[in-house]
Amino acid sequence: MNILRKKTEDAPAGAIDTGALTPADYRLPLWFFGFEGVLAAAFDILKAFPSVWPVLLVLLAVNIVVSLTMMRRRIKLAKALWRGKETRKLAFALIALRVGSHFALNAVGLAVTSALGHVLFALVMSAMTIGVLAYSQETAVRALSRSAEAV
């Protein structure tokens, strides 16, 4: 009995087609947004807990490795995201919000100096980053789906 022959005879033809990915298959997994959220909150995490910088460096390295290996097939989505003006506007808006909010709080004498204040700031920035990334991804997947339907 030939095992390889038996398996190929039982499997329906074309059951597994790895070349036919739909735009929805390019979605980033939820845990990847967690990486990005932590990195977006890194400034305030470091202000609250200065000794965790090695952990943040490891998370950054893991993020880069995962992006270049496991997320390789999602490059099309990433390119579509960064080509769009909206994604760049959102990224710059998050940076402006980060700098502007600290500057504004300093200007009115309410500078964030406590560990709790920085933790709360980190949570807000992380949540906003994850929300913006999810919105951008949904918009890009919708656009890719429309372009795939048009072809």
Secondary structure, DSSP 4 states (H G I P E B T S, - for coil): --HHHHHHHHSPTTS--TT---GGGGPPPHHHHHHHHHHHTHHHHHHH-GGGHHHHHHHHHHHHHHHHTTTGGGHHHHHHHHHSHHHHHHHHHHHHHHHHHHHHHHHTT----SHHHHHHHHHHHHHHHHHHHHHHHHHHHHHHHHHHHH-
